[in-house]
Amino acid sequence: MTSFDEPLTKALDPKTAKLLESVLDLRTVGDLLRHYPRRYAERGELTDLDDLRIDEHVTVVGEVARAMRRPMRNKGGTWLEVEVVDGRRSRIYLSFFGKTSHMVESRLRPGTRGMFAGKVGAFGQGDKRRWQLSHPEFEMFDESEAKAEEFAAALVPIYPAGKDVTPWAIRRALGVILDTLEPLDDPLPADLRIRRGLPGLAEALLAIHRPRDHADVTRARRRLKFDEAFLLQAVLLQRRMAAASWSATPRPPRGDGLLAGFDARLPFQLTEGQRSVGEEIADDLALAHPMHRLLQGEVGAGKTVVALRAMLQVVDAGGQAVLLAPTEVLAQQHHRSISAMLGDLAAGGMFGGTTVALLTGSLGTAARRSAMLDAASGAAGIVVGTHAVLQERVQFADLGLVVVDEQHRFGVEQRDALREKAGGGRPHVLVMTATPIPRTVAMTVFGDLTVSTLSQLPAGRAPITTHVVPAAEKPHFLERTWTRLREEVELGRQAYIVCPRIGDLEGDEGDLSKDDDERRPPLAVLDVAATLSEGPLRGLRTAVLHGKLPPEEKDAVMRAFTRGEADVLVATTVIEVGVDVPNSSVMVIMDADRFGVSQLHQLRGRVGRGGLPGLCLLVTDSPGGGPARERLDAVAATLDGFELSRVDLEQRREGDVLGVAQSGRRSSLKMLQLLRDEEVIHTARLDAETMLTADPGLAGYPVLRMEIDRLLADERAEYLEKA
């Protein structure tokens, strides 16, 4: 008998176990049992072949229409071509050469049906183009009496597979496991299963892998989705409950300190949203347990002002605040903008003021020593920095608040290291993101944080008009792009041009999309800047900015652009967040189809910030009708970041959303879809809250506690715990 935790090397033959681990990252019996079918083939319903794409690894189900011997033109001899149809007039051709062609010929008889797996190719042009699989692996449904029994069920599961691991090899391995699996203890208590109408875990696993009909699949999916949602909610709720028991130094507001002085000097009115969220944060900071709050808001909604007011409240209460930024460009921008907003409050002034220190890895020895001394002595009430702040040598006198900008760019260990610098107590934590988060993602990813949302833009923010420029289809549109840019510069305004990479493949800084076949290397900053300066933008003052420039040069370029000493800034995505140049009115994004939806929305937020109408032009060679153009059309159609976040989520894997790339492990979500399963997530959260309120340590639910421990043992859970 086998158990959930048993290594596959003990449960299966060594070769199969090694392949499953190396190709699919499946190590235990539980891993394999949770490798669910992607779809199901029916004996009477053959697979549609219309959606195939070149170079895609596919498994198709079809019927052999005919098998033909073809002469080999140059080498002599013959090869075998097999025509497979799917019942809808679509067809694909299988090609076999050499000895293999003779070995398989007798099994591929007209009228037989099977599964065929391989890499899609094509030959011929236009209407005569034909899909082809060369030397595919295959398994026929009716090869023998044994095979007939194996495929007697109405539904045949088709598993996500990989190179050297076929769907039927996975099915065979699962057959061995299911036949020898010991009885399973169910982590969900019986009363909860009955109340929600859910089958037991063993029943659900059997039904998902060996379904009798579609009703079996539906019941199994309901249970397995609920499991994933419930476990994640339980983990996050336990973290929230634990955080409520931690101690932190209260930082109540003062009526006569830096914050009051700052508010009195603000040249604009705070929006209703900024005031409301500010009050929530102020109340949290006054408590004796640490704040853990997520501040999300549209691009340009004024999150920095809200965060700065929170930092000033902490400084007024005798503590220090640190603002952690993901890049040096953004850290320098934050330091400049905070210093400018504070004015003489950052240099003494009538209210005493506080030093605003900048600490990045590129600072010179003297400047670095001075910043570290200010942080350690408490002279710097506010420290702005990159990951350099996390080094052990950097100490604080009394760290009271950690503000993390664009939190998804920091790894787990980095965020946790900063928390530890608070000494005995825990600092308050404010996480900021300009990527709007759908409700289900907020519940699932940030379930241990309290969420505040800024959706109202401050007065003076001008609308941004966005257009897609199909450069390949309509070259004159691209010509008009450069004319339009020159018109804005002639009016005294400035422009950004964004490219996916610097000038060599190792310098990529964009979130390149993998939706389309690579037609050519992505456009590069250095190449585009040179071409435009000698061509359509000749005579304009052009500057270049990218991540591989020396830090002091990056800072000098941004300062010069901010002062209006350059008309056009050609850059990578280092300008994606935080960069604020009110005089910029145009952004041209080259190879826009190579960026994600949220990134495009972030980038265009750099224009329209100073009352000038913004214009964003998305240049692409991608043909109309494909997913890449759909993505660009969606960005052009709306400025609503929350609507775009749903589009973004629909086009991404759940694991991407949950930050698996940071943890280096696969996602614990195999079946749950964050947008489509919103009701499941909400129900699971209510049930988890009820259970944990009555029994925080789950003492009465030992099997559930073991399942949570198993989840927490994964690096994926470490991300959830510390994010």
Secondary structure, DSSP 8 states (H G I E B T S, - for coil): -B-TTSBHHHHS-HHHHHHHHHHH---BHHHHHT---SEEEETTB----TT--TT-EEEEEEEEEEEEEEE-TTT-SEEEEEEEE-SSS-EEEEEE-HHHHHHHHTT--TT-EEEEEEEEEEES-GGG-EEEEES-EEEETTSSHHHHHHT-SSEEEE---BTTB-HHHHHHHHHHHHHHB-----SS-HHHHHHHT---HHHHHHHHHS-SSHHHHHHHHHHHHHHHHHHHHHHHHHHHHHHHHS--------SSSHHHHHHHH-SS---HHHHHHHHHHHHHHTSSS--EEEEEE-TTS-HHHHHHHHHHHHHHTT-EEEEE-SSHHHHHHHHHHHHHHHGGGGS--TT---EEEEE-TT--HHHHHHHHHHHHHT-EEEEEESGGGGSTT---SSEEEEEEESGGGS-HHHHHHHHGGGTTS--EEEEEESS---HHHHHHHSTTSEEEEE----TT---EEEEEEETTT-HHHHHHHHHHHHHHHHTT-EEEEE-SBSSSGGG--S----SS---S---BHHHHHHHHHHTTTTTS-EEEE-TTS-HHHHHHHHHHHHTT--SEEEE-GGGSSS---TTEEEEEETTGGGS-HHHHHHHHTTSS-SSS-EEEEEEE---TTSHHHHHHHHHHH---HHHHHHHHHHTS-HHHHTTHHHHTS--S-SS--TTTTHHHHHHHHHHHHHHHHH-TT-TT-HHHHHHHHHHHTSHHHHHHHH-
